[in-house]
Amino acid sequence: MLDVNEAAPDFALPSTGGDTVRLSELRGQTVVLFFYPRDNTPGCTRESIGFSEHQQAFSDAGALVFGISKDSLASHDRFVAKQGLTVPLLSDEHGQVCEDYGVWKEKKMYGKTFMGIERTTVLIDPQGRIGRIWRKVKVPGHVEDVLAAARQD
């Protein structure tokens, strides 16, 4: 499991908009990664809209924001179009980045146990180190907490 002050695991993932995002190429900037379970589900939609609504404030704070789930790029593209999202969404279809960041967990819902993404946000400092981790995120107020931390970084 990752911890604060550790080097953030590098990755290269396809992004909405057709780019590939490589963490190593973002050195010198604060990066926010919000891992979420699935496109077009209520909590994930509220969280993604929240980060989109605050994207300019994150930019003003010198932070880049990316959402990551195991959904395909096609699913992400539909999600972006349907919800009017402005933050780039990265597709980790094979789940390696979710594993590397320790967010692929056993979960329980309605008496069933399954593997899934635990809603987690990671703030990476300009040197590429983990600055802060929010685990088991509850959506209300979360984006504002992350923005406050990004402004301090």
C-alpha positions in Angstrom: 0.0 0.0 0.0 1.3 3.4 -0.9 2.1 6.0 1.7 2.8 9.7 1.9 6.3 10.7 0.8 6.8 7.6 -1.4 7.5 8.0 -5.1 4.2 7.8 -7.0 4.2 4.8 -9.4 4.7 5.9 -12.9 2.1 5.0 -15.6 1.1 5.7 -19.2 -2.7 5.5 -19.7 -5.0 6.4 -22.6 -7.1 9.5 -21.9 -10.3 11.0 -23.2 -9.3 13.4 -25.9 -7.0 10.9 -27.5 -3.8 11.5 -25.6 -1.7 9.2 -23.5 -1.0 10.6 -20.1 2.5 9.7 -18.6 2.9 10.6 -15.0 6.7 11.0 -15.5 6.0 13.8 -18.1 4.1 15.8 -15.5 7.0 16.4 -13.1 7.1 19.9 -11.9 3.4 20.1 -11.5 1.0 19.0 -8.8 -1.2 16.1 -10.0 -4.5 14.9 -8.5 -5.6 11.4 -9.4 -9.1 10.5 -8.3 -9.8 6.7 -8.6 -13.5 5.9 -8.9 -15.4 2.6 -9.4 -17.6 3.1 -12.5 -18.7 5.6 -15.1 -22.3 6.8 -14.9 -23.0 5.7 -11.3 -24.4 8.2 -8.8 -21.4 8.8 -6.6 -18.9 8.7 -9.4 -21.0 11.1 -11.4 -21.2 13.6 -8.5 -17.5 13.3 -7.9 -16.5 13.7 -11.6 -18.8 16.7 -12.0 -17.4 18.3 -8.8 -13.8 18.0 -10.1 -14.9 19.4 -13.5 -16.7 22.3 -11.8 -13.5 23.1 -9.9 -11.1 22.4 -12.7 -10.2 26.1 -13.2 -9.5 26.5 -9.4 -7.2 23.5 -9.5 -5.5 24.9 -12.6 -5.1 28.3 -10.7 -3.5 26.3 -7.9 -1.1 24.7 -10.4 -2.7 21.3 -10.2 -3.7 18.9 -13.0 -6.7 16.6 -12.3 -7.3 13.2 -13.8 -10.0 10.6 -13.1 -9.1 6.9 -13.3 -11.3 3.9 -13.5 -11.2 0.5 -15.2 -13.9 1.6 -17.7 -12.9 1.6 -21.4 -12.2 4.8 -23.3 -15.5 4.4 -25.2 -17.3 4.3 -21.8 -15.3 7.4 -20.6 -16.2 9.2 -23.8 -19.9 8.6 -23.3 -19.7 9.6 -19.7 -17.9 12.9 -20.6 -20.4 13.7 -23.3 -23.5 12.8 -21.1 -22.3 14.7 -18.0 -20.4 17.6 -19.7 -17.2 16.7 -17.9 -14.1 18.7 -18.4 -11.5 16.7 -16.4 -9.6 14.1 -18.5 -10.5 10.5 -17.6 -7.9 7.8 -17.9 -8.7 4.2 -18.8 -6.9 1.5 -16.7 -8.8 -1.4 -18.3 -6.1 -4.0 -17.3 -6.1 -2.6 -13.7 -2.3 -2.3 -13.3 -2.4 1.3 -12.1 -5.2 0.5 -9.7 -3.1 -2.3 -8.3 0.0 -0.1 -8.1 -1.9 2.6 -6.2 -3.5 0.0 -3.9 -7.1 0.9 -4.8 -8.2 -2.5 -6.1 -9.8 -4.0 -3.1 -12.2 -6.5 -1.8 -15.6 -4.8 -1.3 -18.9 -5.8 0.1 -22.3 -4.6 -0.9 -25.8 -6.1 -0.3 -24.2 -9.1 1.3 -22.0 -9.9 -1.7 -18.2 -9.8 -1.8 -16.4 -8.7 -4.9 -13.3 -6.9 -6.2 -13.5 -3.3 -7.1 -12.0 0.2 -7.0 -12.1 1.8 -3.6 -12.8 5.5 -4.1 -9.5 7.1 -3.4 -7.8 10.4 -4.3 -4.0 10.8 -4.5 -2.2 14.2 -4.5 1.2 14.0 -6.1 3.7 16.8 -5.5 5.8 18.4 -8.2 8.7 16.1 -7.4 6.6 13.0 -8.1 6.1 12.0 -4.5 2.8 11.2 -2.8 1.7 14.3 -0.9 -1.6 13.1 0.4 -4.0 10.2 0.1 -7.7 10.2 0.8 -9.0 6.6 1.1 -12.7 5.4 1.2 -13.7 8.8 0.0 -17.2 10.2 0.7 -18.1 12.5 -2.1 -19.8 15.5 -0.3 -17.1 18.1 0.4 -14.3 16.0 -0.9 -13.4 18.1 -4.0 -13.1 21.1 -1.8 -10.8 19.3 0.7 -8.5 18.2 -2.2 -8.5 21.7 -3.7 -7.5 23.1 -0.3 -4.6 20.6 -0.1 -3.5 21.4 -3.7 -3.4 25.1 -2.8 -1.1 24.3 0.1 1.2 22.1 -2.0 
